[in-house]
Structure formats: structure tokens, C-alpha cells
Amino acid sequence: MASFNKVILMGNLTRDPDVRATGATGMKVARLGIAVNERRRDRNGQVQDFPVFVDVDAWDKLAELCGQFLSKGRSILVEGRLQMDSWEKDGVKHQKLKVRASTIKFLPQGERFGNGPAQRQQEQSHIAQPPVEGDSEDIPF
């Protein structure tokens, strides 16, 4: 069966990146939270933003760069793939769908993506990192 797993999201960071090292290998991982707004009319006809909150993991050098240059409120564009995170706590199994980033573009503050000169500036200020395989069970948090 053929499948395709690619995600592209643009939004604002909901918190500062949480950068840590994995227990076994010491590889860096940054946990990011972004809010992606969908603008639509509510039941009263008023235009409202309906946020979707997404967790993103960045690994290795990309994780270090996120910790260095990103902070809460910053606009970013994330490319990656969906990944299911599973763990057990107090005998209860949990699962969470998140994005594993392969590329994160740091968007200019106060600019909207896709607006001519701002888009060209945004395309020049990006960081790409090839995907690195890591074992999420090694993460101590």
C-alpha cells in the first residue's frame, strides 16, 4: 500500500523551545508548540480565529538552532512528517500525534508569508536540516 507523510504548517510559537539531550546518545531535541489559526465565521457571522495547537520536535543541529534563535510568539514555517508518540505512565498507555520537523523557516516578525518582498526575505532566512533518526523513548521528559 502506498503512503505519503508530509506536513507543512505556519504559525506562532506558543512557548519558548525546550531543548534537551537524550539519555542514551546525548542527541539534542527541541520541543516546540505552535498555534495555527484558521480564520472563519462563527455562528453569528463574525470572523473569528480558531487556533489549532500542534507539538513539533526538532532534532540534532536544528534543535540547537531553534533553542538559540526562537522564542515565544515568533512566526515559523515547519515542514516535516507526522509521528505518533506512545508512552506508559502509571500503568496507563498514552499516545499523541506530533510533527517531526525536517525544516524550520524563521519568518520575519510582523510580515505575512507569501507577500512578495517579505516572501523573498523569508526564503532567505531559513534553516534546513536532514531528518535524523532518533529514539523518542530515549527522551527523559
C-alpha positions as CSV (number, residue, x, y, z in Angstrom):
1,M,0.0,0.0,0.0
2,A,1.4,3.4,-1.0
3,S,1.6,6.2,1.6
4,F,2.8,9.7,1.9
5,N,3.6,11.6,5.1
6,K,4.4,15.3,4.8
7,V,3.2,18.2,6.8
8,I,3.6,22.0,6.2
9,L,2.4,24.4,8.9
10,M,2.8,28.1,9.5
11,G,2.0,29.6,12.9
12,N,3.4,31.2,16.0
13,L,5.3,29.6,18.9
14,T,3.2,29.2,22.0
15,R,6.2,28.8,24.3
16,D,10.0,29.0,24.2
17,P,11.7,25.9,22.7
18,D,12.5,23.3,25.3
19,V,15.9,21.9,24.3
20,R,17.3,18.8,26.0
21,A,19.7,16.0,25.3
22,T,18.5,12.4,25.0
23,G,19.7,10.0,27.7
24,A,21.4,7.3,25.6
25,T,23.1,9.2,22.8
26,G,23.1,12.8,24.1
27,M,21.5,14.0,20.8
28,K,19.6,17.3,21.2
29,V,15.9,17.5,20.8
30,A,13.8,20.7,20.9
31,R,10.1,20.6,21.7
32,L,8.1,23.4,20.2
33,G,4.5,24.3,20.4
34,I,2.9,26.3,17.6
35,A,-0.6,27.7,17.1
36,V,-2.0,27.6,13.6
37,N,-5.1,29.8,13.2
38,E,-8.0,29.1,10.9
39,R,-10.0,32.2,10.2
40,R,-13.7,31.6,9.6
41,R,-17.1,33.0,10.5
42,D,-18.7,31.9,13.7
43,R,-22.5,31.2,14.2
44,N,-23.2,35.0,14.5
45,G,-21.4,35.8,11.2
46,Q,-18.4,37.3,13.0
47,V,-14.9,36.5,11.7
48,Q,-13.0,34.5,14.3
49,D,-9.7,32.8,14.6
50,F,-9.9,29.2,15.6
51,P,-6.5,28.0,16.8
52,V,-5.1,24.5,16.4
53,F,-2.2,23.7,18.8
54,V,0.5,21.4,17.4
55,D,3.6,19.9,19.1
56,V,6.7,19.8,17.0
57,D,10.0,18.0,17.7
58,A,13.3,19.2,16.0
59,W,16.4,17.1,16.3
60,D,20.2,17.5,16.4
61,K,21.6,20.7,14.9
62,L,18.1,22.0,14.0
63,A,17.2,21.6,17.7
64,E,20.2,23.7,18.8
65,L,19.4,26.4,16.3
66,C,15.8,26.6,17.5
67,G,16.9,27.0,21.1
68,Q,19.3,29.7,20.1
69,F,17.1,31.8,17.8
70,L,13.4,31.1,18.6
71,S,11.2,32.4,21.4
72,K,7.5,32.5,22.3
73,G,5.4,34.5,19.7
74,R,7.9,34.0,16.8
75,S,6.3,33.1,13.5
76,I,7.7,30.0,11.8
77,L,7.0,27.6,8.9
78,V,7.6,24.0,9.7
79,E,8.0,21.1,7.2
80,G,8.1,17.6,8.5
81,R,6.1,14.4,9.0
82,L,3.5,13.2,11.4
83,Q,4.7,10.9,14.1
84,M,2.9,9.0,16.8
85,D,4.4,9.3,20.3
86,S,3.5,6.5,22.7
87,W,4.3,6.1,26.4
88,E,3.0,4.5,29.5
89,K,2.6,6.4,32.8
90,D,1.2,4.9,36.0
91,G,0.1,1.8,34.0
92,V,-1.9,3.8,31.5
93,K,-0.9,3.9,27.9
94,H,-0.9,7.3,26.2
95,Q,-0.5,8.4,22.5
96,K,0.0,11.8,20.9
97,L,0.3,12.8,17.3
98,K,3.0,15.4,16.7
99,V,5.2,16.7,13.9
100,R,8.9,15.7,13.4
101,A,10.5,18.7,11.7
102,S,12.8,18.4,8.8
103,T,12.9,22.1,8.0
104,I,12.0,25.1,10.0
105,K,11.9,28.6,8.4
106,F,12.2,31.6,10.7
107,L,9.7,34.1,9.4
108,P,10.2,37.9,9.7
109,Q,8.4,39.4,12.5
110,G,5.3,41.4,11.5
111,E,5.2,40.0,8.0
112,R,2.7,37.7,6.4
113,F,4.0,34.7,4.4
114,G,3.6,35.0,0.6
115,N,3.6,38.8,0.2
116,G,6.3,39.5,-2.4
117,P,9.4,41.0,-0.9
118,A,8.5,39.6,2.5
119,Q,8.3,36.1,1.0
120,R,11.7,36.5,-0.7
121,Q,13.2,37.7,2.6
122,Q,11.6,34.7,4.4
123,E,13.0,32.3,1.8
124,Q,16.5,33.7,2.6
125,S,16.2,33.3,6.3
126,H,15.6,29.6,6.7
127,I,17.4,26.6,8.3
128,A,17.1,23.2,6.8
129,Q,18.3,20.0,8.4
130,P,18.2,16.5,7.0
131,P,16.0,14.2,9.1
132,V,17.9,12.4,11.9
133,E,16.5,9.2,13.2
134,G,16.3,9.2,17.0
135,D,14.6,7.0,19.5
136,S,11.9,9.1,21.3
137,E,12.0,6.6,24.2
138,D,15.5,8.0,25.0
139,I,13.9,11.4,25.7
140,P,14.0,11.9,29.5
141,F,10.9,14.2,29.5
